[in-house]
Structures are given as C-alpha cells and as structure tokens.
Amino acid sequence: MVPFGGWEMPVSYPTGTLEEHRECRHGAVVFDVSHLGTVRVTGPGAFAVLQRTFTNDLARIAPGRAQYTHLLDEDGSVLDDIIVWWIDEEHFDVMPNASNTDRITAVLAGSAQHAEIGAVDAVDVTAERAVLAVQGPSARERVGRVIPGSTEVGRFRVAVVPWATTMVTVAGTGYTGEDGVEIAVPVARCVALWDELVAAGITPAGLGARDTLRLEAGLPLHGHELGDGISPLQADLGWVVAWDKGEFPGRSALLAERDRGVSRILRGVSVDGRRPARDDTAVLLGGVQVGVVTSGNFSPELGHAIALALVDPAVVVGTQVELDVRGTRLDGRIVDLPFI
C-alpha cells in the first residue's frame, strides 16, 4: 500500500504486477479506482456551466454518453484531465483526478453562481460511492455474470442499471487500452460487489499494473504528460479542444500556440533492453538534448522498455535517439503511439 493523491492505494495484490498486467491484456482484472473524484453537477444550467469550463464540446454527445475533456489554466496548461458522465438531461458526474477533486468542485461551484445560466448545484459526492474498473477482453462477459445490464453499456456510454437490490452506474470507460467498464456503486455495497466480481473470475489489480497498462496504451497521466506548462497541443491531444464552441479558460493562449506551432510534442520511445528510462531522463540526438522523458517503464507485452517523452517536433517518428539514464546511454527510437 502506498499514498496516492491523498488516498492509500495498493501497488499490487499477491499475484504481482506482471501477472496482473498480463491478465488485463488476456483476461479480466478489477481495479479499485475510488480515488477518482465525482463532482455531481445538476440543474437547468449544468450543461452551460460545463460547456464554458472545459475544452471539449458536450454538444457532440448526449445523455447516456461519456466524454474526455480538459480544464485549462489561463496559460493553456492542463490543470486536470477529466471524464464527464452525462447521466440524464440535467445530471452530470464529473470525474477528476484524485488530487484535483477540491479544485474542480470549487471551479464548477464558482461558475454555477452566474444566474443567467439557470440554477446549478456542483457537489463533491466522492465519499458516497466507490468506483471499480473492470478491464480486459473478457471483462464484459465476466461482469455480465454479476450485473447483467452492464453488457449493454457500449464504449463511452453510461447507464444506471440494477445489481441485486442496488442501482449502480456503469460507464464504458477505462484507462488500460482494453475494453471494459467502470462501475460506481454506493460505498456501503462496494465490498460485496468486489467479492462477486472476483468470484466471477476477475483478478484484482493495483497501481503498478495500471501504470504499465496505460503506458503501453500511450495514455497520459496527470503530473507527467499533462500538467503545469504542458498544453493539450503539446500532449498531442488537440482533438480534446473544441475551438468553435465559445470561450473557455485558456482558449486565447491555446489559439496563440496553435498559430505559432508547438515547441515540443509528446511521442513514444521504444527502448532497447529491459532497463526503463524514468521521468526527467534526457532524450539525446547526436549528443544534444532534444527532449525529456515524462513516463517510462518495462513493457510486459513487448518485453522491453518503453517511454513517453516531450520532444522537439522536428524529431520525427523513426528517429534513432539515446536516453541518458544516470550516465548510461540507452538506445531508443521514436515511435507512433500507442505502443499496444
């Protein structure tokens, strides 16, 4: 167990990180992701508040859908990356990262004070529910043994379905590159649900596997690929920005960056050998630093090390580079994402 964003979280269970990783790629695992926040935004003005707060355009989706989006600082940096579950017409569950729940609650509550958009409530309900993420190619079939209605919830869809005598919210979202669902359950019932999922043949998995899985899938982690000084354009996530929907925090700075071109961009690095290049490792080309590693680890599926790095845009896919790991040079190659 380790501290993580104000929570105590498991790094791994007795099976170990490598086995948990492989089971997610080839079977099904369950993560306790209750550290993610839930800020419930309700009322006639809820849609308008979210539209003018986050980068993506909710008009692209509808009730019963989920959307990935960003909250930006005025300089265009990503303060947080978020999933919005649109439950029904005037009910949204906003899912921030653990350490940012208070910030997101405050921002949304502040926006809700504008009377012209109609009544809005923004309430942190994180303590009222647990969230269990079941991921892997067998995830839906095995979850379906426990929650039959979950099998009908498609990718980036959301539905409230019955489980025993309880209603749970199921979303077709996740953070591994595999298919699966995330299940929000009242906290008093979460242990019972966990036990039923494990009994259905789903393997418990911890933070270690969650990180290696998301890295193979090329998915960003807040505080690494996203954060202070890193914009959505630098993270190669320009699709998250709806330029034409109207104003949102950071839009002007982002427009200026789009017009002049980014100074660095997120790329994958395939590393020779098993030794990982960790955060802040220099990426070198001809002995000159051209970037920095933001995340690195051993890839259980590929059998060698991989990394994400912010590099000069001139360093194109296929370029051979070196990584300076405490004075040892590792050979690498810039590759397209995702790795898996």
Contacts in CASP RR format, 6 or more apart in sequence:
PFRMAT RR
TARGET T0000
AUTHOR 0000-0000-0000
METHOD contacts of the structure
MODEL  1
MVPFGGWEMPVSYPTGTLEEHRECRHGAVVFDVSHLGTVRVTGPGAFAVL
QRTFTNDLARIAPGRAQYTHLLDEDGSVLDDIIVWWIDEEHFDVMPNASN
TDRITAVLAGSAQHAEIGAVDAVDVTAERAVLAVQGPSARERVGRVIPGS
TEVGRFRVAVVPWATTMVTVAGTGYTGEDGVEIAVPVARCVALWDELVAA
GITPAGLGARDTLRLEAGLPLHGHELGDGISPLQADLGWVVAWDKGEFPG
RSALLAERDRGVSRILRGVSVDGRRPARDDTAVLLGGVQVGVVTSGNFSP
ELGHAIALALVDPAVVVGTQVELDVRGTRLDGRIVDLPFI
1 8 0 8 1.000
1 9 0 8 1.000
1 10 0 8 1.000
1 11 0 8 1.000
2 8 0 8 1.000
2 9 0 8 1.000
2 11 0 8 1.000
2 207 0 8 1.000
3 9 0 8 1.000
4 35 0 8 1.000
4 98 0 8 1.000
4 207 0 8 1.000
5 35 0 8 1.000
5 98 0 8 1.000
5 99 0 8 1.000
6 35 0 8 1.000
6 98 0 8 1.000
6 99 0 8 1.000
7 34 0 8 1.000
7 35 0 8 1.000
7 98 0 8 1.000
9 32 0 8 1.000
9 35 0 8 1.000
9 206 0 8 1.000
9 207 0 8 1.000
10 32 0 8 1.000
10 204 0 8 1.000
10 206 0 8 1.000
10 207 0 8 1.000
11 17 0 8 1.000
11 206 0 8 1.000
11 207 0 8 1.000
11 208 0 8 1.000
12 20 0 8 1.000
12 205 0 8 1.000
12 206 0 8 1.000
12 207 0 8 1.000
12 208 0 8 1.000
12 209 0 8 1.000
13 20 0 8 1.000
13 203 0 8 1.000
13 204 0 8 1.000
13 205 0 8 1.000
13 206 0 8 1.000
15 23 0 8 1.000
15 203 0 8 1.000
15 204 0 8 1.000
16 209 0 8 1.000
17 206 0 8 1.000
17 208 0 8 1.000
17 209 0 8 1.000
17 212 0 8 1.000
18 300 0 8 1.000
19 203 0 8 1.000
20 29 0 8 1.000
20 203 0 8 1.000
20 204 0 8 1.000
20 205 0 8 1.000
20 206 0 8 1.000
20 208 0 8 1.000
20 209 0 8 1.000
21 205 0 8 1.000
21 208 0 8 1.000
21 209 0 8 1.000
21 212 0 8 1.000
21 213 0 8 1.000
21 300 0 8 1.000
21 301 0 8 1.000
22 300 0 8 1.000
22 301 0 8 1.000
23 29 0 8 1.000
23 203 0 8 1.000
23 205 0 8 1.000
24 135 0 8 1.000
24 136 0 8 1.000
24 176 0 8 1.000
24 178 0 8 1.000
24 205 0 8 1.000
24 209 0 8 1.000
24 213 0 8 1.000
25 136 0 8 1.000
25 137 0 8 1.000
25 178 0 8 1.000
25 213 0 8 1.000
25 300 0 8 1.000
25 301 0 8 1.000
25 340 0 8 1.000
26 136 0 8 1.000
26 137 0 8 1.000
27 136 0 8 1.000
27 137 0 8 1.000
27 138 0 8 1.000
27 139 0 8 1.000
27 203 0 8 1.000
28 134 0 8 1.000
28 135 0 8 1.000
28 136 0 8 1.000
28 137 0 8 1.000
28 138 0 8 1.000
28 139 0 8 1.000
28 141 0 8 1.000
28 142 0 8 1.000
28 143 0 8 1.000
28 201 0 8 1.000
28 202 0 8 1.000
28 203 0 8 1.000
29 134 0 8 1.000
29 135 0 8 1.000
29 136 0 8 1.000
29 202 0 8 1.000
29 203 0 8 1.000
29 204 0 8 1.000
29 205 0 8 1.000
29 209 0 8 1.000
30 132 0 8 1.000
30 133 0 8 1.000
30 134 0 8 1.000
30 135 0 8 1.000
30 194 0 8 1.000
30 197 0 8 1.000
30 198 0 8 1.000
30 202 0 8 1.000
30 203 0 8 1.000
30 204 0 8 1.000
30 205 0 8 1.000
31 132 0 8 1.000
31 133 0 8 1.000
31 134 0 8 1.000
31 135 0 8 1.000
31 205 0 8 1.000
31 206 0 8 1.000
31 210 0 8 1.000
32 130 0 8 1.000
32 131 0 8 1.000
32 132 0 8 1.000
32 194 0 8 1.000
32 206 0 8 1.000
33 131 0 8 1.000
33 132 0 8 1.000
33 133 0 8 1.000
33 175 0 8 1.000
33 182 0 8 1.000
34 126 0 8 1.000
34 129 0 8 1.000
34 130 0 8 1.000
34 131 0 8 1.000
34 132 0 8 1.000
34 187 0 8 1.000
34 190 0 8 1.000
35 98 0 8 1.000
36 95 0 8 1.000
36 96 0 8 1.000
36 97 0 8 1.000
36 98 0 8 1.000
36 126 0 8 1.000
36 131 0 8 1.000
37 95 0 8 1.000
37 96 0 8 1.000
37 97 0 8 1.000
37 98 0 8 1.000
37 101 0 8 1.000
37 104 0 8 1.000
37 124 0 8 1.000
37 126 0 8 1.000
38 93 0 8 1.000
38 94 0 8 1.000
38 95 0 8 1.000
38 124 0 8 1.000
38 125 0 8 1.000
38 126 0 8 1.000
38 128 0 8 1.000
38 129 0 8 1.000
38 131 0 8 1.000
38 184 0 8 1.000
39 93 0 8 1.000
39 94 0 8 1.000
39 95 0 8 1.000
39 96 0 8 1.000
39 101 0 8 1.000
39 104 0 8 1.000
39 105 0 8 1.000
39 108 0 8 1.000
39 122 0 8 1.000
39 123 0 8 1.000
39 124 0 8 1.000
39 125 0 8 1.000
39 126 0 8 1.000
40 91 0 8 1.000
40 92 0 8 1.000
40 93 0 8 1.000
40 94 0 8 1.000
40 121 0 8 1.000
40 122 0 8 1.000
40 123 0 8 1.000
40 124 0 8 1.000
40 125 0 8 1.000
41 49 0 8 1.000
41 50 0 8 1.000
41 91 0 8 1.000
41 92 0 8 1.000
41 93 0 8 1.000
41 94 0 8 1.000
41 108 0 8 1.000
41 112 0 8 1.000
41 120 0 8 1.000
41 121 0 8 1.000
41 122 0 8 1.000
42 90 0 8 1.000
42 91 0 8 1.000
42 92 0 8 1.000
42 120 0 8 1.000
42 121 0 8 1.000
43 90 0 8 1.000
43 91 0 8 1.000
43 118 0 8 1.000
43 119 0 8 1.000
43 120 0 8 1.000
43 121 0 8 1.000
44 90 0 8 1.000
44 118 0 8 1.000
44 119 0 8 1.000
44 120 0 8 1.000
45 90 0 8 1.000
45 112 0 8 1.000
45 117 0 8 1.000
45 118 0 8 1.000
45 119 0 8 1.000
45 120 0 8 1.000
46 90 0 8 1.000
46 91 0 8 1.000
46 92 0 8 1.000
46 120 0 8 1.000
47 58 0 8 1.000
47 90 0 8 1.000
47 92 0 8 1.000
48 117 0 8 1.000
48 118 0 8 1.000
49 108 0 8 1.000
49 111 0 8 1.000
49 112 0 8 1.000
49 117 0 8 1.000
49 120 0 8 1.000
49 122 0 8 1.000
50 58 0 8 1.000
50 84 0 8 1.000
50 92 0 8 1.000
50 94 0 8 1.000
50 108 0 8 1.000
51 57 0 8 1.000
51 58 0 8 1.000
51 59 0 8 1.000
51 245 0 8 1.000
51 246 0 8 1.000
51 248 0 8 1.000
52 111 0 8 1.000
52 246 0 8 1.000
52 247 0 8 1.000
52 248 0 8 1.000
53 71 0 8 1.000
53 107 0 8 1.000
53 108 0 8 1.000
53 111 0 8 1.000
53 248 0 8 1.000
53 249 0 8 1.000
54 69 0 8 1.000
54 70 0 8 1.000
54 71 0 8 1.000
54 82 0 8 1.000
54 84 0 8 1.000
54 248 0 8 1.000
55 69 0 8 1.000
55 70 0 8 1.000
55 71 0 8 1.000
55 72 0 8 1.000
55 232 0 8 1.000
55 240 0 8 1.000
55 241 0 8 1.000
55 242 0 8 1.000
55 248 0 8 1.000
56 67 0 8 1.000
56 68 0 8 1.000
56 69 0 8 1.000
56 70 0 8 1.000
56 240 0 8 1.000
56 241 0 8 1.000
56 242 0 8 1.000
57 242 0 8 1.000
57 245 0 8 1.000
58 67 0 8 1.000
58 84 0 8 1.000
58 86 0 8 1.000
59 245 0 8 1.000
60 67 0 8 1.000
60 242 0 8 1.000
61 67 0 8 1.000
61 86 0 8 1.000
61 156 0 8 1.000
62 86 0 8 1.000
63 86 0 8 1.000
63 87 0 8 1.000
63 88 0 8 1.000
63 89 0 8 1.000
64 85 0 8 1.000
64 86 0 8 1.000
64 87 0 8 1.000
64 88 0 8 1.000
64 157 0 8 1.000
64 158 0 8 1.000
64 159 0 8 1.000
65 86 0 8 1.000
65 156 0 8 1.000
65 157 0 8 1.000
65 158 0 8 1.000
66 83 0 8 1.000
66 84 0 8 1.000
66 85 0 8 1.000
66 86 0 8 1.000
66 156 0 8 1.000
66 157 0 8 1.000
66 158 0 8 1.000
66 171 0 8 1.000
66 172 0 8 1.000
66 173 0 8 1.000
67 83 0 8 1.000
67 84 0 8 1.000
67 86 0 8 1.000
67 156 0 8 1.000
68 81 0 8 1.000
68 82 0 8 1.000
68 83 0 8 1.000
68 240 0 8 1.000
69 81 0 8 1.000
69 82 0 8 1.000
69 83 0 8 1.000
69 84 0 8 1.000
69 240 0 8 1.000
70 78 0 8 1.000
70 79 0 8 1.000
70 80 0 8 1.000
70 81 0 8 1.000
70 82 0 8 1.000
70 226 0 8 1.000
70 232 0 8 1.000
70 237 0 8 1.000
70 240 0 8 1.000
70 241 0 8 1.000
71 78 0 8 1.000
71 79 0 8 1.000
71 80 0 8 1.000
71 82 0 8 1.000
71 96 0 8 1.000
71 104 0 8 1.000
71 107 0 8 1.000
71 249 0 8 1.000
72 78 0 8 1.000
72 79 0 8 1.000
72 231 0 8 1.000
72 232 0 8 1.000
72 248 0 8 1.000
72 249 0 8 1.000
72 250 0 8 1.000
72 251 0 8 1.000
72 253 0 8 1.000
72 254 0 8 1.000
73 79 0 8 1.000
73 228 0 8 1.000
73 249 0 8 1.000
73 250 0 8 1.000
74 249 0 8 1.000
74 250 0 8 1.000
74 252 0 8 1.000
74 253 0 8 1.000
75 229 0 8 1.000
75 250 0 8 1.000
75 253 0 8 1.000
76 229 0 8 1.000
76 231 0 8 1.000
76 232 0 8 1.000
76 250 0 8 1.000
76 253 0 8 1.000
76 254 0 8 1.000
76 257 0 8 1.000
77 227 0 8 1.000
77 228 0 8 1.000
77 229 0 8 1.000
77 230 0 8 1.000
77 231 0 8 1.000
78 222 0 8 1.000
78 226 0 8 1.000
78 227 0 8 1.000
78 230 0 8 1.000
78 231 0 8 1.000
78 232 0 8 1.000
78 235 0 8 1.000
79 100 0 8 1.000
79 103 0 8 1.000
79 227 0 8 1.000
80 96 0 8 1.000
80 97 0 8 1.000
80 100 0 8 1.000
80 103 0 8 1.000
80 104 0 8 1.000
80 222 0 8 1.000
80 226 0 8 1.000
81 97 0 8 1.000
81 220 0 8 1.000
81 222 0 8 1.000
81 226 0 8 1.000
81 240 0 8 1.000
82 94 0 8 1.000
82 95 0 8 1.000
82 96 0 8 1.000
82 97 0 8 1.000
82 104 0 8 1.000
83 94 0 8 1.000
83 95 0 8 1.000
83 171 0 8 1.000
83 173 0 8 1.000
84 92 0 8 1.000
84 93 0 8 1.000
84 94 0 8 1.000
84 95 0 8 1.000
85 92 0 8 1.000
85 93 0 8 1.000
85 94 0 8 1.000
85 95 0 8 1.000
85 158 0 8 1.000
85 169 0 8 1.000
85 171 0 8 1.000
86 92 0 8 1.000
86 158 0 8 1.000
87 93 0 8 1.000
87 158 0 8 1.000
87 160 0 8 1.000
87 169 0 8 1.000
93 169 0 8 1.000
93 184 0 8 1.000
94 104 0 8 1.000
94 108 0 8 1.000
96 103 0 8 1.000
96 104 0 8 1.000
97 222 0 8 1.000
99 222 0 8 1.000
100 222 0 8 1.000
101 124 0 8 1.000
101 126 0 8 1.000
102 124 0 8 1.000
105 122 0 8 1.000
105 123 0 8 1.000
105 124 0 8 1.000
108 122 0 8 1.000
109 122 0 8 1.000
110 122 0 8 1.000
111 120 0 8 1.000
111 122 0 8 1.000
112 120 0 8 1.000
112 121 0 8 1.000
112 122 0 8 1.000
127 187 0 8 1.000
128 186 0 8 1.000
128 187 0 8 1.000
129 184 0 8 1.000
129 185 0 8 1.000
129 186 0 8 1.000
129 187 0 8 1.000
129 190 0 8 1.000
130 184 0 8 1.000
130 185 0 8 1.000
130 186 0 8 1.000
130 187 0 8 1.000
130 190 0 8 1.000
130 193 0 8 1.000
131 182 0 8 1.000
131 183 0 8 1.000
131 184 0 8 1.000
131 185 0 8 1.000
132 182 0 8 1.000
132 183 0 8 1.000
132 185 0 8 1.000
132 190 0 8 1.000
132 193 0 8 1.000
132 194 0 8 1.000
132 197 0 8 1.000
133 174 0 8 1.000
133 175 0 8 1.000
133 180 0 8 1.000
133 181 0 8 1.000
133 182 0 8 1.000
133 183 0 8 1.000
134 142 0 8 1.000
134 143 0 8 1.000
134 180 0 8 1.000
134 181 0 8 1.000
134 182 0 8 1.000
134 183 0 8 1.000
134 197 0 8 1.000
134 202 0 8 1.000
135 174 0 8 1.000
135 175 0 8 1.000
135 176 0 8 1.000
135 177 0 8 1.000
135 178 0 8 1.000
135 179 0 8 1.000
135 180 0 8 1.000
135 213 0 8 1.000
136 176 0 8 1.000
136 178 0 8 1.000
136 179 0 8 1.000
136 180 0 8 1.000
137 178 0 8 1.000
137 179 0 8 1.000
139 178 0 8 1.000
139 179 0 8 1.000
139 180 0 8 1.000
139 181 0 8 1.000
139 202 0 8 1.000
140 150 0 8 1.000
140 151 0 8 1.000
140 179 0 8 1.000
140 180 0 8 1.000
140 181 0 8 1.000
141 151 0 8 1.000
142 197 0 8 1.000
142 200 0 8 1.000
142 201 0 8 1.000
142 202 0 8 1.000
143 150 0 8 1.000
143 151 0 8 1.000
143 180 0 8 1.000
143 181 0 8 1.000
143 183 0 8 1.000
143 197 0 8 1.000
143 200 0 8 1.000
143 202 0 8 1.000
144 150 0 8 1.000
144 151 0 8 1.000
144 200 0 8 1.000
145 200 0 8 1.000
146 163 0 8 1.000
146 193 0 8 1.000
146 196 0 8 1.000
146 197 0 8 1.000
146 200 0 8 1.000
147 161 0 8 1.000
147 162 0 8 1.000
147 163 0 8 1.000
147 168 0 8 1.000
147 170 0 8 1.000
147 183 0 8 1.000
149 159 0 8 1.000
149 161 0 8 1.000
149 162 0 8 1.000
149 170 0 8 1.000
150 161 0 8 1.000
150 170 0 8 1.000
150 181 0 8 1.000
150 183 0 8 1.000
152 159 0 8 1.000
153 159 0 8 1.000
153 161 0 8 1.000
153 170 0 8 1.000
153 171 0 8 1.000
153 172 0 8 1.000
153 181 0 8 1.000
154 172 0 8 1.000
155 172 0 8 1.000
155 173 0 8 1.000
155 179 0 8 1.000
156 171 0 8 1.000
156 172 0 8 1.000
156 173 0 8 1.000
157 171 0 8 1.000
157 172 0 8 1.000
158 169 0 8 1.000
158 170 0 8 1.000
158 171 0 8 1.000
158 172 0 8 1.000
159 169 0 8 1.000
159 170 0 8 1.000
160 167 0 8 1.000
160 168 0 8 1.000
160 169 0 8 1.000
160 170 0 8 1.000
161 167 0 8 1.000
161 168 0 8 1.000
161 170 0 8 1.000
162 168 0 8 1.000
163 185 0 8 1.000
163 193 0 8 1.000
166 185 0 8 1.000
166 186 0 8 1.000
166 189 0 8 1.000
168 183 0 8 1.000
168 184 0 8 1.000
168 185 0 8 1.000
168 186 0 8 1.000
168 193 0 8 1.000
169 183 0 8 1.000
169 184 0 8 1.000
170 181 0 8 1.000
170 182 0 8 1.000
170 183 0 8 1.000
170 184 0 8 1.000
171 181 0 8 1.000
171 182 0 8 1.000
171 183 0 8 1.000
171 184 0 8 1.000
172 180 0 8 1.000
172 181 0 8 1.000
172 182 0 8 1.000
173 181 0 8 1.000
173 182 0 8 1.000
174 180 0 8 1.000
174 181 0 8 1.000
174 182 0 8 1.000
175 210 0 8 1.000
175 213 0 8 1.000
175 214 0 8 1.000
175 217 0 8 1.000
175 219 0 8 1.000
176 210 0 8 1.000
176 213 0 8 1.000
176 214 0 8 1.000
176 217 0 8 1.000
177 213 0 8 1.000
177 214 0 8 1.000
177 216 0 8 1.000
177 217 0 8 1.000
177 219 0 8 1.000
177 338 0 8 1.000
177 340 0 8 1.000
178 213 0 8 1.000
183 193 0 8 1.000
185 193 0 8 1.000
198 204 0 8 1.000
211 221 0 8 1.000
211 295 0 8 1.000
211 297 0 8 1.000
212 297 0 8 1.000
212 298 0 8 1.000
212 299 0 8 1.000
212 300 0 8 1.000
214 221 0 8 1.000
215 295 0 8 1.000
215 296 0 8 1.000
215 297 0 8 1.000
215 299 0 8 1.000
215 306 0 8 1.000
215 308 0 8 1.000
215 339 0 8 1.000
216 299 0 8 1.000
216 301 0 8 1.000
216 302 0 8 1.000
216 306 0 8 1.000
216 338 0 8 1.000
216 339 0 8 1.000
216 340 0 8 1.000
217 338 0 8 1.000
217 339 0 8 1.000
217 340 0 8 1.000
218 268 0 8 1.000
218 308 0 8 1.000
218 337 0 8 1.000
218 338 0 8 1.000
218 339 0 8 1.000
219 338 0 8 1.000
220 226 0 8 1.000
220 235 0 8 1.000
220 237 0 8 1.000
220 266 0 8 1.000
220 308 0 8 1.000
221 295 0 8 1.000
224 279 0 8 1.000
224 294 0 8 1.000
224 295 0 8 1.000
224 308 0 8 1.000
225 235 0 8 1.000
225 266 0 8 1.000
225 294 0 8 1.000
225 295 0 8 1.000
225 308 0 8 1.000
225 310 0 8 1.000
226 235 0 8 1.000
230 310 0 8 1.000
231 253 0 8 1.000
231 254 0 8 1.000
231 257 0 8 1.000
231 262 0 8 1.000
232 238 0 8 1.000
232 240 0 8 1.000
232 241 0 8 1.000
232 254 0 8 1.000
233 241 0 8 1.000
233 254 0 8 1.000
233 257 0 8 1.000
233 258 0 8 1.000
233 261 0 8 1.000
233 262 0 8 1.000
233 265 0 8 1.000
234 262 0 8 1.000
234 263 0 8 1.000
234 264 0 8 1.000
234 265 0 8 1.000
234 266 0 8 1.000
234 310 0 8 1.000
235 266 0 8 1.000
236 265 0 8 1.000
236 266 0 8 1.000
236 267 0 8 1.000
236 337 0 8 1.000
241 254 0 8 1.000
243 251 0 8 1.000
243 255 0 8 1.000
261 313 0 8 1.000
262 313 0 8 1.000
263 312 0 8 1.000
263 313 0 8 1.000
264 291 0 8 1.000
264 310 0 8 1.000
264 311 0 8 1.000
264 312 0 8 1.000
264 313 0 8 1.000
265 310 0 8 1.000
265 311 0 8 1.000
265 313 0 8 1.000
266 294 0 8 1.000
266 308 0 8 1.000
266 309 0 8 1.000
266 310 0 8 1.000
266 337 0 8 1.000
267 308 0 8 1.000
267 309 0 8 1.000
267 310 0 8 1.000
267 311 0 8 1.000
267 315 0 8 1.000
267 317 0 8 1.000
267 334 0 8 1.000
267 335 0 8 1.000
267 337 0 8 1.000
268 306 0 8 1.000
268 307 0 8 1.000
268 308 0 8 1.000
268 309 0 8 1.000
268 334 0 8 1.000
268 335 0 8 1.000
268 336 0 8 1.000
268 337 0 8 1.000
268 339 0 8 1.000
269 277 0 8 1.000
269 283 0 8 1.000
269 293 0 8 1.000
269 306 0 8 1.000
269 307 0 8 1.000
269 308 0 8 1.000
269 309 0 8 1.000
269 321 0 8 1.000
269 323 0 8 1.000
269 332 0 8 1.000
269 333 0 8 1.000
269 334 0 8 1.000
269 335 0 8 1.000
270 302 0 8 1.000
270 304 0 8 1.000
270 306 0 8 1.000
270 332 0 8 1.000
270 333 0 8 1.000
270 335 0 8 1.000
270 339 0 8 1.000
271 277 0 8 1.000
271 304 0 8 1.000
271 305 0 8 1.000
271 306 0 8 1.000
271 307 0 8 1.000
271 323 0 8 1.000
271 330 0 8 1.000
271 331 0 8 1.000
271 332 0 8 1.000
272 304 0 8 1.000
272 305 0 8 1.000
272 330 0 8 1.000
272 331 0 8 1.000
272 332 0 8 1.000
273 304 0 8 1.000
273 305 0 8 1.000
273 330 0 8 1.000
274 298 0 8 1.000
274 303 0 8 1.000
274 304 0 8 1.000
274 305 0 8 1.000
275 305 0 8 1.000
275 325 0 8 1.000
275 328 0 8 1.000
275 330 0 8 1.000
276 296 0 8 1.000
276 297 0 8 1.000
276 298 0 8 1.000
276 305 0 8 1.000
276 307 0 8 1.000
277 293 0 8 1.000
277 296 0 8 1.000
277 305 0 8 1.000
277 307 0 8 1.000
277 323 0 8 1.000
277 325 0 8 1.000
277 330 0 8 1.000
278 293 0 8 1.000
278 296 0 8 1.000
278 325 0 8 1.000
279 293 0 8 1.000
279 294 0 8 1.000
279 295 0 8 1.000
279 296 0 8 1.000
280 292 0 8 1.000
280 293 0 8 1.000
281 292 0 8 1.000
281 293 0 8 1.000
281 296 0 8 1.000
281 307 0 8 1.000
281 323 0 8 1.000
281 324 0 8 1.000
281 325 0 8 1.000
282 289 0 8 1.000
282 291 0 8 1.000
282 292 0 8 1.000
282 293 0 8 1.000
282 323 0 8 1.000
282 324 0 8 1.000
283 289 0 8 1.000
283 290 0 8 1.000
283 291 0 8 1.000
283 292 0 8 1.000
283 293 0 8 1.000
283 309 0 8 1.000
283 311 0 8 1.000
283 315 0 8 1.000
283 321 0 8 1.000
283 322 0 8 1.000
283 323 0 8 1.000
284 290 0 8 1.000
284 321 0 8 1.000
284 322 0 8 1.000
284 323 0 8 1.000
284 324 0 8 1.000
284 329 0 8 1.000
285 315 0 8 1.000
285 319 0 8 1.000
285 321 0 8 1.000
285 322 0 8 1.000
286 322 0 8 1.000
287 322 0 8 1.000
290 311 0 8 1.000
290 312 0 8 1.000
290 314 0 8 1.000
290 315 0 8 1.000
290 321 0 8 1.000
291 309 0 8 1.000
291 310 0 8 1.000
291 311 0 8 1.000
291 312 0 8 1.000
291 315 0 8 1.000
292 309 0 8 1.000
292 310 0 8 1.000
293 307 0 8 1.000
293 308 0 8 1.000
293 309 0 8 1.000
293 323 0 8 1.000
294 307 0 8 1.000
294 308 0 8 1.000
294 309 0 8 1.000
294 310 0 8 1.000
295 307 0 8 1.000
295 308 0 8 1.000
296 305 0 8 1.000
296 306 0 8 1.000
296 307 0 8 1.000
296 308 0 8 1.000
297 305 0 8 1.000
297 306 0 8 1.000
297 307 0 8 1.000
298 304 0 8 1.000
298 305 0 8 1.000
298 306 0 8 1.000
299 305 0 8 1.000
299 306 0 8 1.000
299 339 0 8 1.000
299 340 0 8 1.000
301 340 0 8 1.000
302 339 0 8 1.000
302 340 0 8 1.000
305 330 0 8 1.000
306 339 0 8 1.000
307 323 0 8 1.000
308 337 0 8 1.000
311 334 0 8 1.000
315 321 0 8 1.000
315 334 0 8 1.000
316 334 0 8 1.000
317 334 0 8 1.000
317 335 0 8 1.000
317 336 0 8 1.000
318 333 0 8 1.000
318 334 0 8 1.000
318 335 0 8 1.000
319 333 0 8 1.000
319 334 0 8 1.000
320 331 0 8 1.000
320 332 0 8 1.000
320 333 0 8 1.000
321 331 0 8 1.000
321 332 0 8 1.000
321 333 0 8 1.000
321 334 0 8 1.000
322 329 0 8 1.000
322 330 0 8 1.000
322 331 0 8 1.000
322 332 0 8 1.000
323 329 0 8 1.000
323 330 0 8 1.000
323 331 0 8 1.000
323 332 0 8 1.000
END
